[in-house]
Amino acid sequence: MESAGAGRLPLRGARRNRAGAVIATMRPKQWIKNALVIAAAGAAGALGHDDTPGRVTVACVAFCLLASGVYALNDVSDAEEDRRHPRKRFRPVAAGEIDPRFATGLGLSLLLAGLLLSAAVAPLLALVGVGYAALTLSYTLVWRHLIVFDIFAVAGGFVLRAVAGGVAAPVTLSRWFLLVVTSSAVLVAAAKRYAELLRTDGERDRRRRVLDSYSPRALELIIAGATAVALLAYCMWAFSLPAVRGIPWRPLTIVPFAACLLRYSELVHRGAGEAPEDVLLSDRPLQLAGLAWLALFALEVHAAG
């Protein structure tokens, strides 16, 4: 059995040591989301410029620290609710493996380290980091309890990651690219709600009250709409760039991108979207489509160089 984003779980009754519990609290498996920091700079064709790769890599590390800091603080706030969840009850704070005060100190230390590292890259990046931390922390306190706002708050975290990549490069991100990120993030966030709704069907007393305001049909419409917008925006972005040496590399990436969207949507309708990182790291067709996209994108960068 696995926790959401925390790696392998201990068996019932087993306890992790302090180091293992700290690592589980930081949820390194979820750091994959921060690859968007690098992807944003890459989409703008800036990764081959001077010291940009180093700056963007540091920015990605900074956002991994910020995210882990938020996870630790959220685990303290959500401990009671997590204990009623079939998987989240194995999180270190909920399982009693880490004292809440220690987790709070860990979270604050990670946030401070992430902000200092961001400031070392650029003061504006630190400001984006503050915005990310404020949004994600306020999500636990406010936005997750409000219908629709909860979806856009989750999506906002992904958008700020992309903005961080643009600031770190530094480069101006395409509006079409930002729309791709936004709509894709809405898809992921709505899919999480859809999976939660399916999992807790018939268990209203054990699920968050905001889920009572959603219906499967409404979430399916949001997922379908976000998928359509993401694909349209990606096509507009891809065709807005010139061919490289006569080969339309960027438009060719539309095929694997569409395959990723359709495959993810299929998995979501099976109820597999509650932990997006688990879906990405476990589904072979989705991984192959992603690798095909990355290969075509890398070929374009190489040809342009």
C-alpha positions in Angstrom: 0.0 0.0 0.0 1.3 3.5 -0.8 0.6 7.0 0.6 -0.3 9.8 -1.8 3.1 10.9 -3.0 5.1 9.6 0.1 6.5 6.4 -1.4 6.1 2.9 0.1 4.1 2.7 3.3 5.1 0.9 6.4 3.0 -2.1 7.2 0.2 -1.6 9.7 1.8 -1.3 13.1 5.3 -0.7 11.7 7.0 2.7 12.2 9.5 4.6 10.2 12.6 6.0 11.8 13.0 9.8 12.1 14.9 10.1 8.9 12.4 8.0 6.9 9.5 9.9 8.4 11.1 13.3 7.5 11.6 12.1 3.9 8.1 10.8 3.7 6.8 14.2 5.0 8.7 16.0 2.3 7.0 13.8 -0.4 9.8 13.6 -2.9 7.6 11.7 -5.4 5.6 14.9 -5.8 8.6 16.9 -6.8 8.0 15.7 -10.3 5.4 18.5 -10.5 8.3 21.0 -10.2 9.7 19.8 -13.5 7.3 22.4 -14.9 9.8 25.1 -13.8 12.3 23.7 -16.2 9.7 22.9 -18.9 8.6 26.5 -19.0 12.1 27.8 -19.8 12.5 24.9 -22.3 9.3 25.8 -24.1 10.6 29.3 -24.6 13.8 27.9 -26.1 15.9 29.5 -23.3 17.7 26.5 -21.9 20.7 26.9 -24.3 21.3 30.5 -23.2 24.4 31.2 -21.1 23.8 30.3 -17.4 20.1 29.7 -17.9 20.2 25.9 -17.3 21.9 26.5 -13.9 19.5 29.2 -12.9 16.5 27.2 -13.8 17.8 24.1 -12.0 18.3 26.1 -8.8 14.8 27.5 -9.2 13.4 24.0 -9.6 15.2 22.9 -6.4 13.9 26.0 -4.6 10.3 25.1 -5.5 10.9 21.5 -4.4 11.8 22.9 -1.0 8.9 25.3 -0.9 6.5 22.5 -1.9 7.9 20.2 0.9 7.6 23.0 3.4 3.9 23.4 2.5 3.3 19.7 2.7 4.8 19.5 6.2 2.6 22.4 7.5 -0.5 21.0 5.8 0.1 17.6 7.4 -0.1 19.3 10.8 -3.3 21.2 9.9 -4.9 18.1 8.3 -3.8 15.5 10.7 -7.3 14.7 12.1 -8.8 14.5 8.6 -5.9 12.4 7.3 -6.5 9.8 10.0 -9.9 9.1 8.4 -8.4 8.7 4.9 -7.5 5.2 3.7 -4.1 6.3 2.5 -3.3 9.6 4.0 -3.6 8.1 7.5 -0.1 6.7 6.9 1.4 10.2 6.6 4.0 10.7 9.4 2.1 13.3 11.4 -1.2 11.5 11.2 0.5 8.2 12.0 2.2 9.7 15.1 5.7 9.2 13.7 6.5 12.9 13.8 5.5 15.4 16.5 3.4 18.3 15.1 5.8 20.8 16.5 8.7 19.2 14.8 6.8 19.0 11.5 5.9 22.7 11.9 9.6 23.6 12.4 10.5 21.4 9.5 8.0 23.1 7.2 9.0 26.6 8.2 12.7 25.8 7.7 12.0 24.3 4.2 10.0 27.4 3.2 12.8 29.7 4.4 15.4 27.7 2.5 13.3 27.7 -0.6 12.8 31.5 -0.5 16.5 32.2 0.2 17.5 30.0 -2.8 14.9 31.7 -5.0 16.2 35.1 -3.9 19.8 34.0 -4.9 18.5 33.4 -8.4 16.5 36.6 -8.7 14.5 38.8 -6.2 11.4 38.5 -8.5 11.7 34.7 -8.2 11.5 35.0 -4.5 8.3 37.0 -4.9 6.8 34.3 -7.0 7.9 31.8 -4.3 6.1 33.9 -1.7 3.0 33.9 -3.9 3.2 30.1 -4.3 3.6 29.5 -0.6 0.7 31.9 0.2 -1.6 30.3 -2.3 -0.9 26.7 -1.3 -1.1 27.4 2.4 -4.3 29.4 2.1 -5.7 26.5 0.0 -5.8 24.3 3.1 -7.4 27.0 5.2 -9.9 28.5 2.8 -10.0 27.5 -0.9 -10.3 23.8 -0.5 -13.7 24.3 1.2 -15.2 26.4 -1.6 -16.6 24.8 -4.8 -14.7 25.7 -8.0 -12.3 27.9 -6.1 -10.6 24.7 -4.8 -10.0 23.6 -8.4 -8.6 26.9 -9.5 -6.4 27.2 -6.4 -4.8 23.9 -7.2 -4.4 24.9 -10.8 -2.8 28.2 -9.7 0.1 26.3 -8.0 1.0 24.8 -11.4 0.8 28.2 -13.2 3.1 29.8 -10.6 5.6 27.0 -11.2 5.6 27.9 -14.9 5.9 31.6 -14.1 8.9 30.7 -11.9 10.6 29.0 -14.8 10.1 32.1 -17.0 11.5 34.4 -14.2 14.5 32.2 -13.6 15.5 32.0 -17.3 14.6 35.0 -17.6 12.3 34.9 -20.6 8.8 36.0 -21.6 6.4 33.1 -21.7 4.0 32.7 -24.6 0.4 33.5 -23.7 -0.6 30.3 -25.5 1.8 28.3 -23.4 0.4 29.8 -20.2 -3.1 28.8 -21.4 -1.9 25.3 -22.0 -0.5 25.1 -18.4 -3.6 26.7 -16.9 -6.1 24.4 -18.7 -4.0 21.3 -18.1 -3.8 22.2 -14.4 -7.5 22.6 -14.2 -7.8 19.2 -15.8 -5.6 17.7 -13.1 -7.3 19.5 -10.3 -10.8 18.5 -11.5 -9.6 14.9 -11.9 -8.5 14.8 -8.3 -12.0 15.9 -7.2 -13.6 13.4 -9.5 -11.5 10.5 -8.1 -12.3 11.6 -4.6 -16.0 11.8 -5.3 -15.9 8.2 -6.8 -13.9 6.8 -3.9 -16.2 8.3 -1.2 -19.5 7.5 -3.0 -21.8 6.4 -0.2 -19.5 7.6 2.5 -20.6 11.2 2.9 -19.7 11.2 6.6 -16.1 10.5 5.7 -15.5 13.0 2.9 -15.0 16.7 2.7 -18.2 18.7 2.6 -17.1 20.6 -0.6 -17.5 17.2 -2.5 -21.2 17.2 -1.7 -21.5 20.3 -4.0 -20.0 18.5 -7.0 -21.6 15.9 -9.2 -19.7 13.4 -11.4 -21.4 14.9 -14.4 -20.3 18.5 -13.6 -16.7 17.3 -13.0 -16.7 15.3 -16.3 -17.8 18.5 -18.1 -15.0 20.5 -16.5 -12.5 17.7 -17.4 -13.7 17.6 -21.0 -13.6 21.4 -21.3 -10.2 21.7 -19.8 -8.9 18.9 -22.1 -10.3 20.6 -25.2 -8.9 24.0 -24.3 -5.5 22.5 -23.5 -5.3 20.8 -26.9 -6.5 23.9 -28.8 -4.1 26.2 -26.9 -1.2 23.8 -27.5 -2.0 23.7 -31.3 -2.0 27.5 -31.4 1.3 27.6 -29.5 2.9 24.9 -31.7 1.9 26.5 -35.0 2.9 30.0 -33.9 6.6 29.0 -34.1 8.5 28.7 -37.4 9.8 25.4 -38.8 13.4 24.6 -38.0 15.4 23.9 -41.2 12.2 23.1 -43.0 10.9 20.6 -40.4 7.8 21.5 -38.3 9.2 20.0 -35.1 6.9 21.8 -32.8 3.6 20.9 -34.6 4.8 17.3 -34.6 4.7 17.3 -30.8 1.0 17.8 -31.0 0.5 14.1 -31.6 2.1 12.8 -28.4 0.7 15.7 -26.4 -2.8 14.8 -27.5 -2.1 11.1 -26.7 -1.0 12.2 -23.2 -4.2 14.2 -22.6 -6.5 11.4 -23.9 -4.7 8.7 -22.0 -4.9 10.7 -18.8 -8.5 11.5 -19.3 -9.2 7.7 -19.8 -7.4 6.9 -16.5 -9.3 9.7 -14.7 -12.6 8.2 -15.8 -11.5 4.9 -14.2 -11.0 6.9 -10.9 -7.2 7.0 -11.0 -6.7 10.8 -10.8 -6.6 11.4 -7.1 -2.7 11.2 -7.0 -1.5 12.5 -10.4 2.1 11.7 -9.7 1.2 8.0 -9.1 -0.6 7.9 -12.5 2.4 9.4 -14.3 4.9 7.1 -12.6 2.9 3.9 -13.0 1.2 4.0 -16.4 3.4 2.8 -19.2 1.3 4.1 -22.2 1.3 7.6 -20.6 5.1 7.4 -20.0 5.7 6.3 -23.6 3.7 9.2 -25.0 5.5 11.6 -22.7 8.9 10.2 -23.9 7.8 10.6 -27.5 6.9 14.2 -26.8 10.2 14.9 -25.1 12.2 13.3 -27.9 10.6 15.4 -30.6 11.0 18.5 -28.5 14.7 17.7 -27.9 15.2 17.1 -31.6 13.8 20.6 -32.3 16.1 22.2 -29.7 19.1 20.3 -31.2 18.1 21.3 -34.8 17.7 25.0 -33.8 21.1 25.0 -32.1 
